[in-house]
Amino acid sequence: MWIDSGIRVDGQGEGREQVNALADAFVDTLARGAAMASGALVRLGGSPDGPPQWVLSPLG
């Protein structure tokens, strides 16, 4: 799976840290969704002014 977060890696490593944090949050969100009996939808969301974040929506 390829996820384009729109975050670009700079020479200082800040972008890489943001990408790693987003990937870690994705795995955590998937684990929470898998534990839900009804299933869940995971999508990339967030506010236009803030950083991207994973949103978990229960199904059913």
C-alpha positions as a printed NumPy array, in Angstrom:
array([[  0.   ,   0.   ,   0.   ],
       [  1.287,   3.459,  -0.842],
       [  0.091,   6.481,   1.099],
       [  0.914,   9.972,  -0.132],
       [  0.589,  12.188,   2.918],
       [  1.703,  15.298,   1.089],
       [  4.559,  15.652,   3.588],
       [  7.888,  16.235,   1.923],
       [ 11.166,  15.116,   3.468],
       [ 13.572,  17.977,   4.041],
       [ 17.302,  17.914,   4.713],
       [ 16.776,  18.313,   8.465],
       [ 14.705,  15.154,   8.964],
       [ 11.564,  16.966,  10.106],
       [  9.48 ,  15.646,   7.215],
       [ 10.69 ,  12.091,   7.854],
       [  9.586,  12.353,  11.511],
       [  6.131,  13.511,  10.406],
       [  5.836,  10.629,   7.94 ],
       [  6.941,   8.118,  10.584],
       [  4.419,   9.504,  13.08 ],
       [  1.648,   9.286,  10.471],
       [  2.596,   5.667,   9.671],
       [  2.63 ,   4.749,  13.382],
       [ -0.777,   6.363,  13.852],
       [ -2.104,   4.387,  10.861],
       [ -1.066,   1.076,  12.423],
       [ -2.593,   2.08 ,  15.773],
       [ -5.849,   3.105,  14.074],
       [ -5.998,  -0.176,  12.141],
       [ -5.539,  -2.133,  15.369],
       [ -8.37 ,  -0.221,  17.051],
       [-10.614,  -0.765,  14.015],
       [ -9.85 ,  -4.487,  13.922],
       [-10.958,  -4.771,  17.545],
       [-14.399,  -3.355,  16.744],
       [-17.08 ,  -6.026,  16.338],
       [-18.903,  -4.133,  13.575],
       [-15.759,  -3.221,  11.632],
       [-14.502,   0.245,  10.841],
       [-13.589,   2.635,   8.083],
       [-10.163,   4.257,   8.33 ],
       [ -9.567,   7.431,   6.35 ],
       [ -7.025,  10.217,   6.26 ],
       [ -8.59 ,  13.431,   7.428],
       [ -7.889,  16.475,   9.526],
       [ -8.473,  20.173,   9.354],
       [ -7.02 ,  22.334,   6.58 ],
       [ -4.979,  24.235,   9.177],
       [ -3.661,  21.192,  11.042],
       [ -1.61 ,  18.135,  10.243],
       [ -3.218,  15.114,   8.559],
       [ -4.581,  12.498,  10.931],
       [ -6.328,   9.135,  10.716],
       [-10.057,   9.102,  11.412],
       [-11.761,   5.897,  12.552],
       [-15.477,   5.55 ,  11.803],
       [-17.369,   2.493,  13.082],
       [-19.522,   0.596,  10.6  ],
       [-23.011,  -0.569,  11.412]])
